[in-house]
Amino acid sequence: MIKLKNVKNRKEFAEFIGVPLQKLTYVLYIAKIDNLYTSFQIPKRSGGVRTINAPQKDLLDMQKKLAKLLATHKSIVQEENHIKLNISHGFEKNRSIITNAKIHRNKRFVFNVDIENFFDSFHFGRVKGYFEKNNNFELPSEVATIIAQLCCYKGVLPQGAPTSPIITNLICNILDIRLLKLGKKHNLDYSRYADDLTFSTNDRLFLISESLFYDELTKEIESAGFKLNEQKSRLQFKDSRQTVTGLVVNEKINVDRRYYKETRAMANKLYKTGIFEINNQSATIKQLEGRLTFINNIQRYNNSIDGKKHDPWSLNSKEKQYRAFLFYKYFFANEKPLIVTEGKTDVKYLKAALKKYWELYPNLISKDSKGDFSFKVSFLNRTKRLSYFFGINRDGADALKNLYNFFTSSSQNNPPNYLYYFKKISNRNPANPVIMIFDNELVNKKKPLSKFANHCKLNEDSRNNLQTQLYIRLQDNLFLMTNPLVEGKEECEIEDLFGEDVLNTKISGKIFSREKKADPKEHYGKEIFSNFITNEYEKIDFENFKPMLDNLSRIVENYK
Protein backbone atom coordinates (compact mmCIF):
# COMPACT_ATOMS: atom_id res chain seq x y z
CA MET A 1 0.00 0.00 0.00
CA ILE A 2 1.21 3.49 -0.86
CA LYS A 3 2.45 5.56 2.14
CA LEU A 4 1.22 9.09 2.81
CA LYS A 5 4.71 10.60 2.47
CA ASN A 6 4.94 9.11 -1.02
CA VAL A 7 1.64 10.56 -2.25
CA LYS A 8 2.38 13.13 -4.94
CA ASN A 9 -0.94 13.96 -6.64
CA ARG A 10 -4.72 13.55 -6.60
CA LYS A 11 -4.64 10.14 -8.29
CA GLU A 12 -2.22 8.74 -5.71
CA PHE A 13 -4.20 10.34 -2.89
CA ALA A 14 -7.38 8.61 -4.11
CA GLU A 15 -5.45 5.33 -4.09
CA PHE A 16 -4.11 6.11 -0.60
CA ILE A 17 -7.57 6.55 0.95
CA GLY A 18 -9.06 3.73 -1.13
CA VAL A 19 -11.65 5.57 -3.24
CA PRO A 20 -12.01 5.83 -7.04
CA LEU A 21 -10.34 8.92 -8.50
CA GLN A 22 -13.58 9.83 -10.29
CA LYS A 23 -15.50 9.82 -6.99
CA LEU A 24 -12.91 11.98 -5.24
CA THR A 25 -12.93 14.44 -8.14
CA TYR A 26 -16.72 14.59 -8.10
CA VAL A 27 -16.88 15.37 -4.37
CA LEU A 28 -14.15 18.02 -4.54
CA TYR A 29 -15.00 19.88 -7.71
CA ILE A 30 -18.54 19.05 -8.88
CA ALA A 31 -20.69 18.42 -5.79
CA LYS A 32 -18.55 20.96 -3.87
CA ILE A 33 -17.63 20.31 -0.23
CA ASP A 34 -19.70 23.13 1.29
CA ASN A 35 -22.86 21.56 -0.20
CA LEU A 36 -22.19 18.21 1.49
CA TYR A 37 -22.90 19.05 5.14
CA THR A 38 -25.99 18.97 7.34
CA SER A 39 -26.05 21.35 10.31
CA PHE A 40 -27.93 20.87 13.58
CA GLN A 41 -27.64 21.84 17.23
CA ILE A 42 -27.22 19.72 20.35
CA PRO A 43 -27.45 20.83 23.99
CA LYS A 44 -24.19 21.31 25.89
CA ARG A 45 -23.82 19.60 29.25
CA SER A 46 -22.96 22.99 30.73
CA GLY A 47 -25.98 24.69 29.10
CA GLY A 48 -26.48 26.37 25.77
CA VAL A 49 -26.17 24.63 22.41
CA ARG A 50 -23.36 23.40 20.17
CA THR A 51 -23.62 23.50 16.37
CA ILE A 52 -22.66 20.26 14.66
CA ASN A 53 -21.82 20.22 10.96
CA ALA A 54 -22.13 16.60 9.84
CA PRO A 55 -20.76 15.46 6.45
CA GLN A 56 -23.04 13.53 4.12
CA LYS A 57 -22.33 9.88 3.31
CA ASP A 58 -19.80 10.02 0.43
CA LEU A 59 -17.76 12.73 2.11
CA LEU A 60 -18.14 11.06 5.51
CA ASP A 61 -16.77 7.77 4.18
CA MET A 62 -13.72 9.52 2.72
CA GLN A 63 -13.10 11.46 5.94
CA LYS A 64 -13.36 8.29 8.05
CA LYS A 65 -10.75 6.57 5.90
CA LEU A 66 -8.45 9.59 5.97
CA ALA A 67 -8.84 10.00 9.76
CA LYS A 68 -7.91 6.35 10.31
CA LEU A 69 -4.87 6.65 8.04
CA LEU A 70 -3.72 9.87 9.73
CA ALA A 71 -4.04 8.22 13.15
CA THR A 72 -1.98 5.27 11.92
CA HIS A 73 0.66 7.63 10.52
CA LYS A 74 0.78 9.47 13.84
CA SER A 75 1.24 6.22 15.79
CA ILE A 76 4.08 5.11 13.50
CA VAL A 77 5.87 8.46 13.90
CA GLN A 78 5.54 8.31 17.69
CA GLU A 79 6.77 4.71 17.80
CA GLU A 80 9.74 5.39 15.51
CA ASN A 81 10.76 8.39 17.61
CA HIS A 82 10.02 6.73 20.97
CA ILE A 83 7.49 9.44 21.83
CA LYS A 84 5.13 8.68 24.73
CA LEU A 85 3.10 11.75 25.57
CA ASN A 86 0.27 11.79 28.09
CA ILE A 87 -0.91 15.31 27.30
CA SER A 88 -3.82 15.24 24.85
CA HIS A 89 -6.83 13.20 26.01
CA GLY A 90 -9.57 14.35 23.64
CA PHE A 91 -10.37 12.02 20.73
CA GLU A 92 -7.32 9.86 21.45
CA LYS A 93 -7.30 6.06 21.61
CA ASN A 94 -7.63 4.68 25.15
CA ARG A 95 -8.01 8.21 26.56
CA SER A 96 -11.04 10.08 27.79
CA ILE A 97 -12.19 12.82 30.12
CA ILE A 98 -11.51 10.30 32.91
CA THR A 99 -7.83 9.85 32.02
CA ASN A 100 -7.62 13.62 31.64
CA ALA A 101 -9.14 14.27 35.07
CA LYS A 102 -7.03 11.57 36.74
CA ILE A 103 -3.87 13.66 36.26
CA HIS A 104 -5.33 16.45 38.40
CA ARG A 105 -7.00 14.44 41.16
CA ASN A 106 -6.46 15.44 44.78
CA LYS A 107 -4.34 18.54 44.08
CA ARG A 108 -4.03 21.74 46.12
CA PHE A 109 -4.62 24.00 43.10
CA VAL A 110 -6.34 23.28 39.77
CA PHE A 111 -6.16 25.93 37.04
CA ASN A 112 -8.53 25.66 34.05
CA VAL A 113 -8.55 27.70 30.88
CA ASP A 114 -10.30 27.36 27.49
CA ILE A 115 -9.13 28.21 24.00
CA GLU A 116 -11.63 30.58 22.39
CA ASN A 117 -13.35 29.43 19.16
CA PHE A 118 -11.12 26.38 19.06
CA PHE A 119 -12.25 24.67 15.83
CA ASP A 120 -12.64 27.98 13.99
CA SER A 121 -8.94 28.63 14.69
CA PHE A 122 -8.03 25.84 12.28
CA HIS A 123 -8.67 27.57 8.98
CA PHE A 124 -8.01 26.22 5.49
CA GLY A 125 -4.57 27.84 5.14
CA ARG A 126 -3.44 26.57 8.53
CA VAL A 127 -4.44 22.98 7.72
CA LYS A 128 -2.83 23.11 4.28
CA GLY A 129 0.32 24.71 5.67
CA TYR A 130 0.67 22.10 8.40
CA PHE A 131 0.67 19.15 6.00
CA GLU A 132 3.09 20.99 3.68
CA LYS A 133 5.63 22.10 6.26
CA ASN A 134 5.49 19.72 9.23
CA ASN A 135 8.54 17.45 9.34
CA ASN A 136 6.41 14.34 9.77
CA PHE A 137 4.46 15.02 6.56
CA GLU A 138 6.07 17.52 4.12
CA LEU A 139 3.42 16.79 1.50
CA PRO A 140 3.30 18.39 -1.96
CA SER A 141 1.11 21.48 -2.20
CA GLU A 142 -1.49 19.65 -4.32
CA VAL A 143 -1.92 16.87 -1.75
CA ALA A 144 -1.99 19.26 1.23
CA THR A 145 -4.65 21.29 -0.60
CA ILE A 146 -6.80 18.19 -1.20
CA ILE A 147 -6.64 17.27 2.51
CA ALA A 148 -7.64 20.81 3.51
CA GLN A 149 -10.47 20.77 0.94
CA LEU A 150 -11.78 17.43 2.19
CA CYS A 151 -11.63 18.37 5.85
CA CYS A 152 -12.71 22.04 5.97
CA TYR A 153 -16.25 23.40 5.79
CA LYS A 154 -16.73 27.07 5.02
CA GLY A 155 -12.99 27.57 5.45
CA VAL A 156 -12.49 25.95 8.88
CA LEU A 157 -12.46 22.51 10.50
CA PRO A 158 -16.06 21.67 11.45
CA GLN A 159 -17.28 20.06 14.65
CA GLY A 160 -18.93 16.89 13.40
CA ALA A 161 -16.37 15.71 10.82
CA PRO A 162 -14.34 12.62 11.81
CA THR A 163 -11.15 14.24 10.52
CA SER A 164 -11.36 17.34 12.73
CA PRO A 165 -10.21 15.71 16.02
CA ILE A 166 -7.10 14.02 14.62
CA ILE A 167 -6.04 17.13 12.66
CA THR A 168 -6.52 19.48 15.63
CA ASN A 169 -4.45 17.15 17.80
CA LEU A 170 -1.71 16.94 15.17
CA ILE A 171 -1.49 20.73 14.83
CA CYS A 172 -1.67 21.24 18.61
CA ASN A 173 1.19 18.83 19.28
CA ILE A 174 3.86 21.56 19.25
CA LEU A 175 1.72 23.75 21.53
CA ASP A 176 1.25 20.84 23.94
CA ILE A 177 5.01 20.30 24.23
CA ARG A 178 5.58 24.01 24.89
CA LEU A 179 2.85 24.12 27.53
CA LEU A 180 4.23 20.97 29.15
CA LYS A 181 7.60 22.74 29.51
CA LEU A 182 5.89 25.83 30.84
CA GLY A 183 4.05 23.70 33.38
CA LYS A 184 7.25 22.04 34.55
CA LYS A 185 8.88 25.45 34.97
CA HIS A 186 6.11 26.34 37.45
CA ASN A 187 5.90 22.84 39.01
CA LEU A 188 2.53 22.17 37.33
CA ASP A 189 1.06 19.04 35.74
CA TYR A 190 -0.54 19.77 32.36
CA SER A 191 -3.14 18.09 30.13
CA ARG A 192 -5.46 19.10 27.30
CA TYR A 193 -8.86 17.80 26.28
CA ALA A 194 -9.67 19.48 22.93
CA ASP A 195 -9.96 23.18 23.86
CA ASP A 196 -9.86 22.63 27.66
CA LEU A 197 -6.40 23.18 29.18
CA THR A 198 -5.75 22.15 32.77
CA PHE A 199 -2.78 22.72 35.07
CA SER A 200 -2.52 21.50 38.66
CA THR A 201 -0.07 21.37 41.55
CA ASN A 202 0.36 20.74 45.25
CA ASP A 203 2.98 23.50 45.48
CA ARG A 204 1.84 26.19 47.93
CA LEU A 205 4.12 28.75 46.23
CA PHE A 206 2.06 28.65 43.02
CA LEU A 207 -0.09 31.50 44.34
CA ILE A 208 2.99 33.73 44.27
CA SER A 209 3.84 32.94 40.64
CA GLU A 210 0.26 32.62 39.34
CA SER A 211 0.21 36.02 37.62
CA LEU A 212 3.59 35.42 35.92
CA PHE A 213 2.45 31.95 34.82
CA TYR A 214 -0.74 33.36 33.31
CA ASP A 215 1.19 35.99 31.34
CA GLU A 216 3.58 33.37 29.98
CA LEU A 217 0.68 31.04 29.17
CA THR A 218 -1.14 33.79 27.26
CA LYS A 219 2.02 34.51 25.28
CA GLU A 220 2.47 30.84 24.32
CA ILE A 221 -1.19 30.45 23.32
CA GLU A 222 -1.20 33.57 21.16
CA SER A 223 2.14 32.76 19.50
CA ALA A 224 0.60 29.41 18.48
CA GLY A 225 -2.27 31.22 16.75
CA PHE A 226 -4.94 30.82 19.45
CA LYS A 227 -6.65 33.05 21.97
CA LEU A 228 -7.58 32.32 25.59
CA ASN A 229 -11.18 32.60 26.67
CA GLU A 230 -10.56 34.76 29.74
CA GLN A 231 -14.14 34.36 30.98
CA LYS A 232 -13.53 30.63 31.46
CA SER A 233 -10.16 30.92 33.19
CA ARG A 234 -10.38 29.93 36.84
CA LEU A 235 -8.18 28.82 39.74
CA GLN A 236 -9.81 26.19 41.98
CA PHE A 237 -8.71 25.51 45.55
CA LYS A 238 -8.66 22.19 47.42
CA ASP A 239 -11.17 23.35 50.03
CA SER A 240 -13.80 24.02 47.33
CA ARG A 241 -15.17 21.85 44.54
CA GLN A 242 -12.54 21.32 41.82
CA THR A 243 -13.67 20.22 38.34
CA VAL A 244 -11.78 19.15 35.23
CA THR A 245 -13.73 18.68 31.98
CA GLY A 246 -16.92 18.42 33.99
CA LEU A 247 -15.64 15.89 36.54
CA VAL A 248 -15.08 16.56 40.24
CA VAL A 249 -11.44 15.74 41.14
CA ASN A 250 -11.09 16.72 44.82
CA GLU A 251 -10.47 13.28 46.34
CA LYS A 252 -11.80 10.74 43.87
CA ILE A 253 -13.11 11.40 40.39
CA ASN A 254 -16.85 11.90 40.33
CA VAL A 255 -19.65 13.47 38.33
CA ASP A 256 -21.22 16.69 39.44
CA ARG A 257 -23.93 15.99 42.02
CA ARG A 258 -26.49 18.10 40.17
CA TYR A 259 -25.85 16.22 36.92
CA TYR A 260 -26.41 12.91 38.69
CA LYS A 261 -29.63 14.08 40.37
CA GLU A 262 -30.98 15.43 37.09
CA THR A 263 -30.20 12.16 35.34
CA ARG A 264 -31.85 10.12 38.09
CA ALA A 265 -34.96 12.32 37.86
CA MET A 266 -35.07 11.80 34.07
CA ALA A 267 -34.93 8.04 34.57
CA ASN A 268 -37.75 8.11 37.11
CA LYS A 269 -39.87 10.20 34.75
CA LEU A 270 -39.23 7.70 31.95
CA TYR A 271 -40.18 4.76 34.16
CA LYS A 272 -43.41 6.41 35.31
CA THR A 273 -44.64 7.98 32.08
CA GLY A 274 -42.60 6.49 29.24
CA ILE A 275 -41.30 9.95 28.25
CA PHE A 276 -38.85 12.53 29.63
CA GLU A 277 -37.03 15.70 28.64
CA ILE A 278 -33.49 17.07 28.52
CA ASN A 279 -33.20 20.86 28.61
CA ASN A 280 -36.98 21.12 28.08
CA GLN A 281 -36.81 19.11 24.86
CA SER A 282 -38.24 15.65 24.29
CA ALA A 283 -35.44 13.10 24.66
CA THR A 284 -34.79 9.47 23.76
CA ILE A 285 -33.89 6.44 25.83
CA LYS A 286 -30.56 6.37 23.96
CA GLN A 287 -29.73 9.85 25.27
CA LEU A 288 -30.55 8.79 28.81
CA GLU A 289 -28.42 5.67 28.40
CA GLY A 290 -25.54 7.91 27.33
CA ARG A 291 -25.81 9.94 30.53
CA LEU A 292 -26.12 6.88 32.77
CA THR A 293 -23.25 5.10 30.99
CA PHE A 294 -21.10 8.19 31.45
CA ILE A 295 -21.82 8.15 35.20
CA ASN A 296 -21.12 4.42 35.33
CA ASN A 297 -17.80 4.79 33.50
CA ILE A 298 -16.63 7.09 36.29
CA GLN A 299 -17.79 4.51 38.83
CA ARG A 300 -15.92 1.75 36.99
CA TYR A 301 -12.73 3.76 37.14
CA ASN A 302 -13.10 4.32 40.90
CA ASN A 303 -13.87 0.62 41.38
CA SER A 304 -10.65 -0.26 39.56
CA ILE A 305 -8.48 1.62 42.04
CA ASP A 306 -10.24 1.11 45.40
CA GLY A 307 -8.93 -2.44 46.01
CA LYS A 308 -12.37 -3.82 46.87
CA LYS A 309 -14.30 -6.76 45.42
CA HIS A 310 -17.10 -5.77 43.04
CA ASP A 311 -19.88 -8.04 41.77
CA PRO A 312 -23.65 -7.92 41.07
CA TRP A 313 -24.45 -8.43 44.73
CA SER A 314 -22.36 -5.57 46.14
CA LEU A 315 -23.32 -2.62 43.93
CA ASN A 316 -23.42 0.92 45.29
CA SER A 317 -26.43 3.18 44.83
CA LYS A 318 -25.31 4.62 41.46
CA GLU A 319 -24.64 1.17 40.08
CA LYS A 320 -28.06 -0.01 41.24
CA GLN A 321 -29.65 2.92 39.41
CA TYR A 322 -27.80 1.90 36.26
CA ARG A 323 -28.80 -1.75 36.64
CA ALA A 324 -32.44 -0.75 37.00
CA PHE A 325 -32.21 1.21 33.76
CA LEU A 326 -30.60 -1.74 31.95
CA PHE A 327 -33.42 -4.03 33.06
CA TYR A 328 -35.98 -1.48 31.92
CA LYS A 329 -34.33 -1.13 28.50
CA TYR A 330 -33.64 -4.79 27.77
CA PHE A 331 -36.37 -6.69 29.59
CA PHE A 332 -39.33 -4.38 30.34
CA ALA A 333 -39.53 -1.72 27.63
CA ASN A 334 -37.70 -3.79 25.00
CA GLU A 335 -38.69 -2.58 21.53
CA LYS A 336 -38.68 -6.10 20.09
CA PRO A 337 -39.33 -9.55 21.53
CA LEU A 338 -36.04 -10.65 23.09
CA ILE A 339 -34.54 -14.13 22.72
CA VAL A 340 -32.03 -15.30 25.32
CA THR A 341 -30.27 -18.51 24.34
CA GLU A 342 -28.39 -21.07 26.40
CA GLY A 343 -25.30 -20.96 24.18
CA LYS A 344 -23.86 -18.20 22.02
CA THR A 345 -23.87 -20.31 18.83
CA ASP A 346 -27.60 -21.03 19.22
CA VAL A 347 -28.31 -17.50 18.00
CA LYS A 348 -26.60 -18.22 14.67
CA TYR A 349 -28.65 -21.38 14.14
CA LEU A 350 -31.95 -19.59 14.82
CA LYS A 351 -31.07 -16.64 12.60
CA ALA A 352 -30.09 -18.99 9.77
CA ALA A 353 -33.35 -20.95 10.12
CA LEU A 354 -35.39 -17.74 10.08
CA LYS A 355 -33.59 -16.56 6.93
CA LYS A 356 -34.31 -19.92 5.28
CA TYR A 357 -38.03 -19.73 6.09
CA TRP A 358 -38.49 -15.97 6.17
CA GLU A 359 -41.70 -16.09 4.14
CA LEU A 360 -43.37 -18.35 6.73
CA TYR A 361 -42.71 -16.07 9.71
CA PRO A 362 -43.53 -12.46 8.78
CA ASN A 363 -43.82 -11.43 12.45
CA LEU A 364 -40.25 -12.60 13.11
CA ILE A 365 -38.31 -11.55 9.98
CA SER A 366 -38.68 -9.65 6.72
CA LYS A 367 -36.68 -9.31 3.51
CA ASP A 368 -36.47 -6.17 1.39
CA SER A 369 -36.23 -5.74 -2.36
CA LYS A 370 -32.42 -5.71 -2.15
CA GLY A 371 -32.39 -9.11 -0.45
CA ASP A 372 -31.43 -7.76 2.97
CA PHE A 373 -33.04 -9.35 6.03
CA SER A 374 -34.48 -7.48 9.00
CA PHE A 375 -35.18 -9.38 12.22
CA LYS A 376 -38.30 -8.38 14.12
CA VAL A 377 -36.96 -10.11 17.22
CA SER A 378 -33.69 -9.32 18.98
CA PHE A 379 -31.12 -11.67 20.48
CA LEU A 380 -29.45 -10.84 23.78
CA ASN A 381 -25.78 -10.05 23.41
CA ARG A 382 -24.12 -11.24 26.61
CA THR A 383 -21.78 -8.33 27.20
CA LYS A 384 -19.37 -7.78 30.07
CA ARG A 385 -21.76 -5.09 31.25
CA LEU A 386 -24.67 -7.55 31.60
CA SER A 387 -22.35 -10.05 33.23
CA TYR A 388 -21.33 -7.52 35.89
CA PHE A 389 -24.78 -6.14 36.65
CA PHE A 390 -26.93 -9.28 36.35
CA GLY A 391 -24.51 -12.18 36.66
CA ILE A 392 -25.28 -13.15 33.05
CA ASN A 393 -21.98 -14.70 32.09
CA ARG A 394 -20.91 -14.49 28.46
CA ASP A 395 -21.64 -18.18 27.83
CA GLY A 396 -23.40 -21.00 29.62
CA ALA A 397 -26.86 -21.69 30.90
CA ASP A 398 -26.51 -21.23 34.66
CA ALA A 399 -26.42 -17.47 34.16
CA LEU A 400 -30.07 -17.54 33.10
CA LYS A 401 -30.99 -18.47 36.68
CA ASN A 402 -29.63 -15.10 37.77
CA LEU A 403 -31.65 -13.29 35.13
CA TYR A 404 -34.80 -15.18 36.14
CA ASN A 405 -34.37 -13.97 39.71
CA PHE A 406 -34.72 -10.32 38.64
CA PHE A 407 -38.19 -11.18 37.29
CA THR A 408 -39.43 -13.16 40.28
CA SER A 409 -37.44 -12.36 43.43
CA SER A 410 -39.34 -11.71 46.65
CA SER A 411 -36.37 -9.74 47.99
CA GLN A 412 -36.17 -5.94 47.98
CA ASN A 413 -32.43 -5.87 47.37
CA ASN A 414 -30.47 -8.96 46.31
CA PRO A 415 -31.72 -9.35 43.73
CA PRO A 416 -34.58 -6.86 43.45
CA ASN A 417 -37.71 -7.84 41.55
CA TYR A 418 -37.48 -5.29 38.76
CA LEU A 419 -40.48 -6.67 36.91
CA TYR A 420 -42.74 -5.95 39.88
CA TYR A 421 -41.11 -2.55 40.44
CA PHE A 422 -41.59 -1.32 36.87
CA LYS A 423 -45.13 -2.64 36.60
CA LYS A 424 -46.03 -0.84 39.80
CA ILE A 425 -44.31 2.48 39.05
CA SER A 426 -45.48 2.67 35.42
CA ASN A 427 -48.91 1.04 35.73
CA ARG A 428 -48.01 -0.72 32.46
CA ASN A 429 -47.29 -4.28 31.39
CA PRO A 430 -43.94 -5.17 29.82
CA ALA A 431 -43.75 -4.15 26.16
CA ASN A 432 -42.64 -7.43 24.61
CA PRO A 433 -41.88 -11.03 25.58
CA VAL A 434 -38.49 -12.26 26.80
CA ILE A 435 -37.96 -15.86 25.69
CA MET A 436 -35.32 -18.09 27.28
CA ILE A 437 -34.30 -21.05 25.11
CA PHE A 438 -32.61 -24.19 26.45
CA ASP A 439 -31.56 -27.50 24.93
CA ASN A 440 -34.25 -30.16 25.56
CA GLU A 441 -32.56 -32.09 28.37
CA LEU A 442 -35.25 -31.93 31.04
CA VAL A 443 -34.89 -35.62 31.95
CA ASN A 444 -31.19 -35.30 32.75
CA LYS A 445 -30.73 -33.85 36.23
CA LYS A 446 -27.16 -32.77 35.44
CA LYS A 447 -28.16 -30.65 32.44
CA PRO A 448 -29.01 -26.92 32.39
CA LEU A 449 -32.74 -27.17 31.59
CA SER A 450 -33.38 -29.61 34.42
CA LYS A 451 -31.38 -27.45 36.85
CA PHE A 452 -33.23 -24.36 35.68
CA ALA A 453 -36.61 -26.06 36.11
CA ASN A 454 -35.65 -26.99 39.67
CA HIS A 455 -34.49 -23.43 40.32
CA CYS A 456 -37.85 -22.11 39.11
CA LYS A 457 -39.66 -24.78 41.17
CA LEU A 458 -41.69 -25.91 38.15
CA ASN A 459 -44.51 -28.26 39.15
CA GLU A 460 -45.30 -31.45 37.29
CA ASP A 461 -47.97 -29.85 35.10
CA SER A 462 -45.56 -27.14 33.96
CA ARG A 463 -42.88 -29.73 33.20
CA ASN A 464 -45.34 -31.81 31.20
CA ASN A 465 -46.49 -28.74 29.27
CA LEU A 466 -42.91 -27.85 28.52
CA GLN A 467 -42.26 -31.33 27.14
CA THR A 468 -45.43 -31.47 25.06
CA GLN A 469 -45.85 -27.92 23.71
CA LEU A 470 -42.14 -26.99 24.09
CA TYR A 471 -42.77 -23.67 25.83
CA ILE A 472 -44.43 -22.25 28.93
CA ARG A 473 -44.97 -18.81 30.42
CA LEU A 474 -42.92 -18.33 33.57
CA GLN A 475 -43.96 -14.84 34.62
CA ASP A 476 -45.72 -12.00 32.78
CA ASN A 477 -43.51 -11.47 29.70
CA LEU A 478 -40.94 -14.15 30.60
CA PHE A 479 -41.20 -17.44 28.68
CA LEU A 480 -39.25 -20.69 28.76
CA MET A 481 -38.80 -22.60 25.51
CA THR A 482 -36.93 -25.65 24.27
CA ASN A 483 -36.29 -27.49 21.02
CA PRO A 484 -38.18 -30.61 19.91
CA LEU A 485 -36.88 -34.14 20.50
CA VAL A 486 -35.87 -35.87 17.27
CA GLU A 487 -35.20 -39.45 16.21
CA GLY A 488 -36.76 -40.87 19.37
CA LYS A 489 -34.16 -39.26 21.65
CA GLU A 490 -35.00 -38.68 25.31
CA GLU A 491 -32.78 -35.61 25.42
CA CYS A 492 -31.67 -33.43 22.57
CA GLU A 493 -29.31 -30.52 21.97
CA ILE A 494 -30.12 -27.91 19.36
CA GLU A 495 -27.34 -29.29 17.10
CA ASP A 496 -29.31 -32.57 16.93
CA LEU A 497 -31.89 -30.76 14.81
CA PHE A 498 -29.45 -30.83 11.90
CA GLY A 499 -29.24 -33.91 9.68
CA GLU A 500 -26.30 -36.29 9.76
CA ASP A 501 -25.09 -34.95 6.42
CA VAL A 502 -24.69 -31.49 7.94
CA LEU A 503 -23.20 -32.70 11.22
CA ASN A 504 -20.63 -34.77 9.32
CA THR A 505 -19.48 -31.89 7.11
CA LYS A 506 -15.72 -31.81 6.74
CA ILE A 507 -14.03 -28.40 6.95
CA SER A 508 -10.30 -28.22 6.21
CA GLY A 509 -10.14 -32.00 6.63
CA LYS A 510 -11.65 -31.89 10.13
CA ILE A 511 -15.01 -33.09 11.44
CA PHE A 512 -17.39 -31.42 13.88
CA SER A 513 -17.23 -32.17 17.60
CA ARG A 514 -19.31 -30.64 20.40
CA GLU A 515 -16.77 -31.62 23.03
CA LYS A 516 -14.67 -28.74 24.38
CA LYS A 517 -11.66 -31.02 24.86
CA ALA A 518 -11.75 -32.53 21.37
CA ASP A 519 -8.44 -32.83 19.51
CA PRO A 520 -8.14 -29.61 17.44
CA LYS A 521 -6.06 -31.49 14.85
CA GLU A 522 -8.98 -33.81 14.13
CA HIS A 523 -12.03 -31.71 14.98
CA TYR A 524 -13.53 -28.26 14.75
CA GLY A 525 -15.93 -26.87 17.35
CA LYS A 526 -19.27 -25.11 17.60
CA GLU A 527 -17.95 -21.70 16.58
CA ILE A 528 -16.70 -22.89 13.19
CA PHE A 529 -19.79 -25.09 12.74
CA SER A 530 -22.17 -22.19 13.47
CA ASN A 531 -20.30 -19.99 10.98
CA PHE A 532 -20.71 -22.75 8.38
CA ILE A 533 -24.46 -22.83 9.10
CA THR A 534 -24.65 -19.03 8.75
CA ASN A 535 -22.87 -19.04 5.40
CA GLU A 536 -24.65 -22.06 3.89
CA TYR A 537 -28.18 -21.61 5.29
CA GLU A 538 -29.82 -21.71 1.87
CA LYS A 539 -28.52 -25.26 1.24
CA ILE A 540 -29.27 -26.65 4.72
CA ASP A 541 -32.41 -28.47 5.84
CA PHE A 542 -33.92 -26.68 8.88
CA GLU A 543 -37.16 -28.70 8.95
CA ASN A 544 -36.59 -29.78 12.58
CA PHE A 545 -36.34 -26.11 13.59
CA LYS A 546 -39.90 -25.36 12.50
CA PRO A 547 -41.54 -26.32 15.82
CA MET A 548 -39.25 -23.78 17.54
CA LEU A 549 -39.98 -21.08 14.98
CA ASP A 550 -43.70 -21.84 15.18
CA ASN A 551 -43.58 -21.39 18.95
CA LEU A 552 -41.59 -18.18 18.72
CA SER A 553 -44.16 -16.83 16.28
CA ARG A 554 -47.02 -17.99 18.52
CA ILE A 555 -45.56 -16.37 21.65
CA VAL A 556 -44.96 -13.07 19.84
CA GLU A 557 -48.40 -13.03 18.25
CA ASN A 558 -50.33 -14.01 21.40
CA TYR A 559 -48.45 -11.57 23.63
CA LYS A 560 -49.88 -8.64 21.68
Summary of the structure (lengths in Angstrom):
residues: 560
radius of gyration: 29.0
end to end distance: 55.1
largest distance: 88.1
contacts: 1695
relative contact order: 0.07
helix: 48%
strand: 16%
